[in-house]
């Protein structure tokens, strides 16, 4: 099992971080089980607001196993002081309609 953070550069060289944005926030969280073919068992992509709060998370592992329904995506609503007001889980299309 592993989670790849950088490109595995050789000692003495500068590694690159492909799944991080310019503000040092992860754009993709992936955990992989080393099998015959490697398999991701955790793969989520967060969305961030201008204050570095997570506002939504897309789940790509459950998306594949539930037939592409994206029913484990999450959307977070924050107030003007960056406090969590509401957390919802379901398809992002459904959550958009509930706002």
C-alpha positions as CSV (number, residue, x, y, z in Angstrom):
1,X,0.0,0.0,0.0
2,X,1.3,3.5,-0.8
3,X,0.3,7.0,-1.3
4,X,2.4,8.8,-3.9
5,X,3.2,12.4,-2.9
6,X,5.9,13.3,-5.4
7,X,7.4,11.8,-8.5
8,X,10.0,9.7,-6.7
9,X,13.0,11.8,-7.8
10,X,16.5,10.5,-7.2
11,X,18.3,11.7,-4.0
12,X,19.8,15.1,-4.5
13,X,17.2,16.2,-7.1
14,X,14.1,18.3,-6.5
15,X,10.9,16.2,-6.5
16,X,7.8,17.5,-8.3
17,X,4.4,17.4,-6.6
18,X,1.8,16.9,-9.3
19,X,-1.3,16.6,-7.1
20,X,-0.8,20.0,-5.3
21,X,-1.9,23.4,-6.4
22,X,0.1,26.6,-6.2
23,X,-1.1,27.2,-2.6
24,X,0.2,23.8,-1.4
25,X,-3.2,22.2,-1.1
26,X,-3.8,18.7,-2.4
27,X,-5.9,18.5,-5.6
28,X,-6.1,14.7,-5.4
29,X,-5.9,12.2,-2.5
30,X,-5.1,8.7,-3.7
31,X,-4.2,5.5,-1.8
32,X,-3.2,2.5,-3.8
33,X,-3.0,-1.2,-2.9
34,X,-0.1,-3.0,-4.6
35,X,-1.6,-6.0,-6.3
36,X,-1.2,-7.7,-9.7
37,X,-2.5,-4.5,-11.3
38,X,-2.3,-1.8,-8.7
39,X,-5.7,-0.7,-7.4
40,X,-6.8,2.5,-5.8
41,X,-9.0,2.0,-2.7
42,X,-9.2,5.7,-1.8
43,X,-9.4,8.4,-4.5
44,X,-10.9,11.7,-3.7
45,X,-10.6,15.2,-5.3
46,X,-11.2,18.2,-3.1
47,X,-12.4,21.7,-4.2
48,X,-11.2,24.7,-2.2
49,X,-12.4,28.2,-1.7
50,X,-10.3,31.4,-1.5
51,X,-9.7,30.9,2.3
52,X,-8.4,27.3,1.8
53,X,-11.6,25.6,3.1
54,X,-12.7,22.4,1.5
55,X,-16.0,23.1,-0.2
56,X,-16.6,19.8,-2.0
57,X,-15.1,16.4,-2.4
58,X,-15.6,14.1,-5.3
59,X,-15.2,10.3,-4.6
60,X,-13.8,8.4,-7.6
61,X,-13.6,4.9,-5.9
62,X,-17.2,4.6,-5.0
63,X,-18.1,6.2,-8.4
64,X,-16.6,3.2,-10.2
65,X,-18.2,0.6,-7.9
66,X,-21.7,2.0,-7.7
67,X,-22.2,2.3,-11.5
68,X,-21.1,5.9,-11.9
69,X,-23.8,7.5,-9.7
70,X,-21.3,9.6,-7.7
71,X,-23.6,9.1,-4.6
72,X,-20.7,9.5,-2.1
73,X,-19.6,13.1,-3.2
74,X,-19.8,15.7,-0.5
75,X,-20.5,19.4,-0.5
76,X,-19.8,21.7,2.5
77,X,-21.4,25.1,3.1
78,X,-19.5,27.6,5.2
79,X,-20.5,31.0,6.7
80,X,-18.6,34.3,6.4
81,X,-16.4,33.3,9.3
82,X,-15.3,30.0,7.6
83,X,-17.4,27.9,10.0
84,X,-19.2,24.8,8.7
85,X,-22.9,25.4,8.4
86,X,-24.0,22.4,6.4
87,X,-22.5,19.1,5.1
88,X,-24.3,17.0,2.5
89,X,-23.5,13.7,0.8
90,X,-24.9,12.5,-2.5
91,X,-24.5,13.2,-6.1
92,X,-23.2,16.6,-6.9
93,X,-26.1,17.2,-9.3
94,X,-28.6,16.5,-6.5
95,X,-26.7,18.6,-4.0
96,X,-26.6,21.5,-6.4
97,X,-30.4,21.4,-6.7
98,X,-30.9,21.3,-2.9
99,X,-29.1,24.7,-2.4
